[in-house]
Amino acid sequence: MARPRGRDKLKHVTKEELQKLIEAGKSHSEIAEIYNVAKPSISRKAKREGIMIHEKKMYPALFAAQKLARKYKLMPPTDLELVCEQEGLHVVFSEFAPSISGMIEGNEIYINKNHSKSRQRFSLAHEMGHYFLKHNTNKHVDDTVMFRKNADSSPMEKEANLFAAELLMPKNALDEALKDKENIDTDDIESLAAEFEVSSIALSFRLQNIGYQL
């Protein structure tokens, strides 16, 4: 009798079950061991199900954002000012050159007052990421390339971007909002972006990064 292939062994594993293991911090190898399959089988299964498996070093960013969401019972649109106030962060809207989104110095966060509200919210969440992930915040300035591809960013910036994305556009909230959608069009993205108070560009990147086809 032929030995069952990895795909056959994983046939009855649901997307929700696999997602929970990933969000619990399990790596490809650890999940493969649980189901007694080869590591590539897990990667292929995740891809088929539209699940994004982040590098393990990125998990702290996800967990930190999710921890804050649970602590303050946050729901989109995320109340960033509430979190900052409760956590002792002081937010100042300042005059910066157009190329500067914001900066953090200790527990002081400075945001470009001339940028759009949605951009300011992402900038603030990004700077909060630097703070909660305990990056060096003696004086850290961020330019306006926060939406560039992660391949072009430093590991620290990738983490701060992922933290901001999960805090502002939590995957579970997006999945719930889109559960009845077979196809996602421009109107859907603009409507959801307005609801979450983020830009359409940021939302599009986020959806693609968690496995949606646009």
N, C-alpha and C positions, 0 to 999 in steps of 0.2 A: 504494500500500500504506500502511495506517495505521501511524503511528509507534508503537512499543511504549510502553505506559504504564509509569510508575515501578513499579507493582506487578508487572507482567509481567517487567520487567528484574530485579527482586529476588527472583523466584520461586525461583531456585536458590541463593540466599544462605541458609545455615543460621543457626540461632539462635546456635550456637557461634562461627561466623565473625564475626557481627555483634557478639557479646558481647566477643570478643577485641579488636576495633577500639575499642570503647567503653572497655574497661579499659586500653587502651594510651594513652588520653587524646585520642582523635580526637573532634572536635566533630561536630554534625549536618552542618554545611556541608562539612567535610573528608571525611566518609564519603560524602555525596551526590556529591562530586566524583569519588571513587574509582569509583563505580558509574555515573557519568554520569546521575544522576537529580536531580529537584528535592529541596530540603531537606525539605519536608513528607512526601515519600515515605519517608524514613528514619524520621521520627517515627512515621508510621503503621505501618511494618514493625516497629519496636521495640515498639509498643503491642500489635500482634497477637501477637508472640512473648513478651509478658510481660517485656520488658526495660526496666529503669529507666535512662533516660539522665539523669545528673545534670548540673547546670550545670557548665561547665568549671571555675569557680572552686572547686567542691567536690572536684575530683580530688585535690588534695594530701592531703586527709583520707583518702581511700581508699588512695592510694599509700603514705602513712605507715604505716597499719595493716597493709597487705599486706607492706611491707618488714620490719616487726618480726616478722610471722608467718613469713616466709622465714628471717630471721636466726636465730630461735630455734626453728625447726621446730615452731611452735605448732599444736596441734590442739584442738578443743573437748573438754572445757571448758578454755578458755584460762587458762594459768598466769600471771596478772597479777603475782603476787608475784615470780616468777622474772625477768620483764622489768624490774620496778622495781629489784630487787637488782642485776642486771647493768648497768643503766643509771644507777645511782647515785641513784635516787629513794628517799626515806625515807617510809614510809607509817605514819601514826599514826591509831589509832581513838580518837576523842575524843567528849566529851559536847557535843552541839549541841542547839539547839531543834529540834523535829520538822520545821520548815519548811526546815532547812538540810541538804542532802545531803552537802556536802563543800566543801573549799576547797584552793587551792594557793598556796604562797608560796615562790618559788624552786624548790628541788628537794624541798621538804617538802609532802606531800599529807596532808590531814586528812579522815577519813571519819567520818560519824555512826555511832557504835558501837551505837546503839539501832535502826537500821534493819535490815531483813531481809538475809540474806546476798546474795540476788540483787540487791537494790537497792544494797547496798554495792559489789558487783562492777561494776554499771553506773556508779555514781558514781566509782569508782576509774578505770575505763577512760575516762570522760568527762574527769576531771582530767588523766589521762595525755595525752589528746588536746590539751588546752591546752598542755601541756609540749612535746610533740613537734612541734606545729604552730607553736611559737614565738609563742604569744599572750603578751600581757602577763601575766606570772605574779608580779608584785611582791606582790600579794595579791588573789586572785580567789575570791569566794565564790559557790557555786551553790546555788540553792534546789531544792525538790523538783518543779519543773515540767519536768524533763528529758524527760518522755514526752509533753509537749504537742505539738500539730502544729507542724511547722517554720515555718509561716507566722507563728506567734506568737513566734518566736525571733529573736535577733540573728544576723547572719552568723557571728560567732565561736562562738555556741552551736550553730548548725546544724553547723558543721564538727566541733566536739567530739562532738556526738551521732553524726554519721556515722562518725567515727573509732571511737568506742566500739562502735557497731553492727557495723562490719566486723571489729573485733578480737574481739569476743565471739561474733558470729553471722556468720562469713564466708559470703558468698554461695555459694561453691563447695561448702562443707560442707553447707549447707542444701539445695542442689540435689541433692547426692548422697543425702542422707537421705530426700528426698521424691520421688526419681525414679520410684518405682513407685506413687505415690499419685495417683489420679484426682481425689479430693476430700479436702480437709483438714478434719477435724472437731476438736472441742474436745479429745478424748482425744489426738489426734495432737499438738496444740499443747502440751498439758500434759506429755506424754511427752518431746517434743523439748526443751521448756524445762528440764525436770529434767536431761536429758542435757547440755545446754549450760550449765547452772547460771545461768540467767537467769529473769526473771519471764515468765509467760504473756503479760502485757500488752506487755512489750518485744518478745517474739518475734512477737506478732501485728502490731505496728507494722512490724517489720523485714520480715516476709513480704509485707505489703501494699506496702511501699516498693520491694521488688525485683520486684513484678509478680504475686504470687500472689493468687488470688481466695479470700477466706475467707467 
